[in-house]
Amino acid sequence: MAVRTCVVSMVAADSEGPKDSGVRMFRREPSIPLRGSAAALCNNLSVLQLPVRNLTHFGVVHGPSAQLLSAAPEGVPLAQRQLHAKEGAGVSPPLITQVHWCVLPFRVLLVLTSHRGIQVYESDGSVMVYWHALDSGDASPVQAVFARGVASSGHFICVGTWSGRVLVFDIPAKGPNIVLSEELAAHPTSITDIASEPAQGQDCMADMVTADDSGLLCVWQSGPEFKLSTRIPGFGVPCTSVQLWQGTVAAGYGNGQVRLYEASTGILHVQINAHARAISALDLAPEVGKLLSAAEDTFVHIWKLSRSPESGHIEVEHCHGECVSDTQVCGARFCDPSGSSFAVTGYDLAEILRFSSV
């Protein structure tokens, strides 16, 4: 099958840039101050929207701590909380690798991963309900031990590890009785990211995808026992961030490419030469099929995904490009499921930048 390739030139934020008719552009909103900058880690921003309270929660990692902030639409921070990595065994303070909110059918939990283990909190970070220490196992003295990559699927939370294994935790409707129910062993190298979407019946059995440092993607069907559905081989470049939307895997790589695969078959449909440097974050607005890509080249791009009625293939339109000058972007997320706003973090940037549609 021929691969359709879309090449996008880099565009400064104040230049004309590629524009598409009928697609709204974005404007800068008041930023949210941080106590320190975001660490130079991929996917270093988590966002949880609370429409009932008209609040948005933001989570950012820096060193041995994570900052949690709550902000109203006008951008005024209403609350801040700082969480620290549980020490575990060792002489040096562990570094946090990721913070991520998991929205389960019956509760919302906050997961912190670090070089020591996995911490699970109530959604506001007030109470830690579970702690899982990492077992270094057969790791050599020079090999880093860590957890990274978090996603929820049904009543499970899946967390990736340095060894390539994915830990599956069974989450009760309430309380701390979380159980490690399964370990998925399909990756030869460290997990980089995990993504999921609600199962959509028999037409979309695959509902989770895992990525690793070799670029290998594994597509899974969740359930009482997770089943490996598809293996999508890498090509010598790490996959740094991954998303799943309506049976399509969107994967961002260390060479700046974004690739769109059919989850059920692993067929490559679209290759986008989106960035000049490594992808640091991908996100999806599921209601409208918008894909956000951010990279170390200071750019954030937004793409519109759709399926051709004739062929059923995925098609891509470029909607918007934003330049965060002189900044190594390390996190970016939509702030709502319709993709009408997004937030960005950067290394050595002591604020969360926010943008909303015009």
C-alpha positions in Angstrom: 0.0 0.0 0.0 1.3 3.4 -0.9 2.1 5.7 2.1 0.7 9.3 1.8 3.4 11.7 3.1 2.6 15.2 4.3 5.6 17.6 4.7 5.1 20.7 6.8 7.6 23.6 6.8 8.5 25.2 10.2 6.5 28.4 10.8 7.1 31.1 13.3 4.2 32.0 15.6 3.7 35.5 14.2 4.1 34.5 10.5 1.3 33.7 8.2 1.8 29.9 8.3 -0.4 27.3 6.7 -4.1 28.1 7.2 -7.1 25.9 6.4 -10.5 27.3 5.7 -13.1 26.6 8.4 -10.6 25.8 11.1 -10.3 28.2 14.0 -6.8 29.4 15.0 -5.5 30.0 18.5 -4.5 33.0 20.6 -2.3 33.3 23.7 -4.0 33.4 27.1 -2.6 34.4 30.5 0.0 31.9 31.6 0.0 30.0 34.9 3.2 30.5 37.0 5.2 27.6 38.2 7.5 27.4 41.3 10.2 26.0 39.0 10.6 25.0 35.4 9.4 21.7 33.9 12.0 18.9 33.7 13.4 18.1 30.3 11.2 14.9 30.0 8.8 13.9 27.2 5.1 14.1 28.0 5.8 16.4 31.0 2.3 17.8 31.4 -0.9 16.3 32.5 -4.3 18.0 32.3 -7.6 17.2 34.0 -10.7 19.2 33.2 -13.5 19.5 35.8 -16.4 21.1 33.9 -18.8 21.0 36.8 -16.5 23.2 38.9 -15.2 25.2 35.9 -11.6 24.2 36.9 -8.7 22.7 35.1 -5.9 20.8 36.9 -2.3 20.8 35.6 0.5 18.5 36.7 4.2 19.1 35.9 7.3 17.2 37.0 10.6 18.7 38.2 13.3 16.6 39.8 12.0 14.7 42.9 8.7 16.6 43.0 5.6 17.2 41.0 3.5 20.4 41.0 -0.2 20.3 40.9 -2.1 23.5 40.0 -5.8 24.3 39.7 -6.8 27.2 37.6 -10.1 28.9 36.5 -10.6 29.9 32.9 -9.2 33.4 33.4 -5.9 31.8 34.4 -5.7 32.7 38.0 -4.2 29.8 40.0 -6.6 28.9 42.8 -4.6 26.2 44.5 -1.1 24.6 44.3 0.1 21.3 45.8 3.6 19.8 45.7 4.1 16.0 45.8 7.4 14.2 46.4 8.6 10.9 45.3 8.4 8.2 47.9 12.0 7.4 49.0 12.0 3.6 48.9 15.4 1.9 49.1 18.5 4.0 48.1 20.6 6.9 49.3 19.7 9.6 46.7 16.3 11.2 46.3 14.4 9.5 43.5 13.4 11.5 40.4 9.8 11.6 39.3 9.5 10.6 35.6 5.8 11.4 35.0 2.6 12.6 36.5 -0.7 11.5 34.9 -4.4 11.6 35.8 -6.3 8.4 35.0 -10.0 8.8 34.5 -11.6 5.5 35.3 -15.4 4.7 34.9 -16.0 5.2 38.6 -13.1 7.3 40.0 -10.2 9.6 39.0 -6.7 8.8 40.3 -3.4 10.6 40.0 -0.3 8.4 39.2 3.3 9.4 39.8 6.1 7.3 38.4 9.7 7.5 39.5 13.0 5.7 39.8 11.8 3.9 42.9 8.2 3.0 42.2 4.6 3.9 41.4 2.5 6.2 43.6 -1.3 6.4 43.2 -3.2 9.3 44.8 -6.7 10.6 45.0 -7.3 13.0 42.2 -6.3 16.1 44.2 -3.1 14.6 45.5 -4.3 14.8 49.1 -4.1 11.1 49.9 -1.8 8.4 48.6 -3.8 5.2 48.2 -1.2 2.8 46.8 2.6 2.4 46.5 4.3 -0.1 44.3 8.1 -0.4 44.7 10.1 -1.3 41.5 12.1 -4.5 41.6 15.5 -4.0 40.0 15.6 -7.7 39.2 18.4 -8.5 36.8 19.3 -4.8 36.1 23.0 -4.2 35.9 24.6 -1.6 38.3 24.8 0.9 35.4 21.2 0.4 34.2 18.6 2.9 35.3 15.5 1.5 37.0 12.3 3.5 36.5 8.6 3.5 35.6 7.3 5.7 32.8 4.1 5.6 30.6 0.7 5.6 32.2 -2.8 5.0 30.9 -6.1 3.7 32.2 -8.3 1.1 30.3 -11.6 0.1 31.8 -11.0 -0.5 35.5 -7.2 -1.1 35.0 -4.3 1.3 35.2 -1.3 0.3 33.1 2.3 1.6 33.8 5.4 1.0 31.8 8.8 0.1 33.2 12.5 0.3 32.4 12.6 -3.5 31.6 9.9 -3.2 28.8 7.3 -4.8 31.0 3.9 -3.2 31.5 2.3 -3.5 34.9 -1.5 -3.9 35.0 -3.2 -2.8 38.2 -6.8 -3.7 38.9 -8.5 -0.7 40.5 -11.5 -1.1 42.9 -14.5 1.3 42.8 -13.2 2.9 46.0 -10.6 2.4 48.6 -6.9 1.3 48.5 -7.2 -2.4 47.6 -5.3 -2.0 44.3 -3.9 -5.3 43.0 -1.1 -6.0 40.5 -3.1 -8.4 38.2 -0.8 -8.9 35.3 2.6 -8.1 33.7 2.7 -7.7 29.9 6.0 -8.7 28.4 6.1 -7.8 24.7 8.8 -5.1 24.5 12.5 -5.6 24.3 13.4 -2.1 25.6 12.1 0.5 28.1 8.5 1.7 27.7 8.2 5.3 26.7 4.5 5.9 26.6 1.1 4.3 26.8 -2.3 5.4 25.4 -5.8 4.1 25.4 -9.3 4.9 24.3 -12.7 3.4 25.4 -13.4 0.2 23.6 -16.0 0.7 20.8 -17.6 -2.7 20.5 -16.6 -5.4 18.1 -15.6 -2.9 15.4 -12.7 -1.6 17.5 -11.3 -4.4 19.7 -7.9 -2.8 20.2 -8.1 -0.2 22.9 -4.5 0.3 24.2 -1.1 0.9 22.6 2.3 0.8 24.2 5.6 2.2 22.8 9.2 1.7 23.6 12.7 3.1 23.1 13.3 0.9 20.0 10.2 2.4 18.3 8.2 -0.9 18.6 4.4 -0.4 19.1 2.2 -3.0 20.6 -1.6 -2.8 20.3 -3.6 -4.5 23.0 -7.2 -5.6 23.7 -7.8 -5.0 27.4 -9.9 -7.2 29.6 -9.5 -9.6 32.6 -6.5 -10.8 30.6 -4.9 -8.4 28.1 -4.3 -9.8 24.6 -1.7 -8.6 22.2 -3.5 -7.7 19.0 -0.8 -6.1 16.7 2.9 -5.5 16.7 4.1 -2.5 14.7 7.9 -2.8 14.2 10.2 0.2 14.8 12.7 1.6 12.4 15.6 2.4 14.6 14.2 5.6 16.1 12.5 5.8 19.6 8.8 6.4 19.8 8.5 9.1 22.4 4.8 9.6 22.5 1.7 7.8 21.3 -2.1 8.2 21.0 -5.0 6.1 19.9 -8.2 7.4 18.2 -11.0 5.4 16.5 -8.7 2.5 15.7 -5.8 4.7 14.5 -2.4 4.8 16.3 -0.7 8.2 16.2 3.0 7.8 17.1 5.6 10.6 17.5 9.3 9.8 17.0 12.8 11.0 17.9 13.3 12.1 14.3 10.4 14.6 14.3 8.0 12.3 12.4 4.4 11.6 13.2 3.1 8.3 11.8 -0.5 7.2 11.6 -1.1 3.4 11.6 -4.2 1.2 11.4 -4.3 -0.4 14.9 -5.9 -3.6 13.7 -3.4 -4.4 11.0 -0.3 -2.2 11.7 -0.5 -0.7 8.2 1.1 2.7 7.8 -1.4 5.2 6.4 0.2 8.6 6.8 3.7 9.8 7.5 4.1 13.5 8.5 7.5 15.2 8.6 6.1 17.4 11.3 9.1 18.7 13.3 12.8 19.4 12.9 13.7 17.8 16.2 12.4 15.0 18.5 8.7 14.8 19.3 8.2 15.5 23.0 4.4 15.1 23.2 1.3 14.1 21.3 -2.3 14.6 22.4 -5.8 14.0 20.9 -9.1 15.8 21.2 -11.3 12.8 20.8 -14.6 14.7 20.1 -13.2 16.3 16.9 -10.2 14.2 15.9 -7.6 17.0 16.4 -4.0 15.8 17.0 -1.5 18.0 18.8 2.2 17.5 18.3 5.0 19.3 20.2 8.7 19.0 19.8 12.1 20.2 20.9 12.2 22.5 17.9 10.0 25.0 19.8 7.0 24.3 17.7 3.5 23.0 18.5 1.3 21.9 15.6 -2.3 20.9 15.5 -3.7 18.6 12.8 -7.2 17.5 11.9 -7.7 13.8 11.4 -10.6 12.3 9.4 -11.5 9.2 7.4 -12.1 9.3 3.7 -15.7 8.2 3.0 -14.5 6.5 -0.2 -11.4 4.6 0.9 -11.8 4.6 4.7 -8.2 5.8 5.0 -7.1 8.5 7.5 -6.6 11.9 6.0 -4.7 14.8 7.7 -5.1 18.6 7.5 -2.7 21.1 9.2 -4.7 23.5 11.3 -2.3 25.6 13.3 1.4 26.1 14.2 2.7 27.9 17.3 6.3 28.7 18.1 7.4 29.0 21.7 10.6 31.0 21.1 13.9 29.8 22.6 12.2 27.0 24.5 12.7 23.3 24.5 9.0 22.2 24.6 8.6 19.1 26.8 4.9 18.9 27.4 1.7 19.9 25.6 -2.0 18.9 26.1 -5.4 19.8 25.0 -7.4 21.3 27.9 -10.8 20.0 26.7 -12.1 17.1 24.6 -13.2 19.5 21.8 -9.6 20.8 21.3 -10.6 24.4 21.7 -7.6 25.1 24.1 -4.2 23.7 24.8 -1.3 24.2 27.3 2.4 23.9 26.8 5.4 23.4 29.2 9.1 23.9 28.4 12.4 23.2 30.0 13.7 26.3 31.9 10.3 27.9 31.5 8.7 28.8 34.9 5.1 28.9 33.6 2.5 26.9 31.8 1.6 28.6 28.5 -2.1 28.5 27.5 -3.8 29.0 24.1 -7.4 29.1 23.2 -9.3 29.3 19.9 -10.1 32.7 18.5 
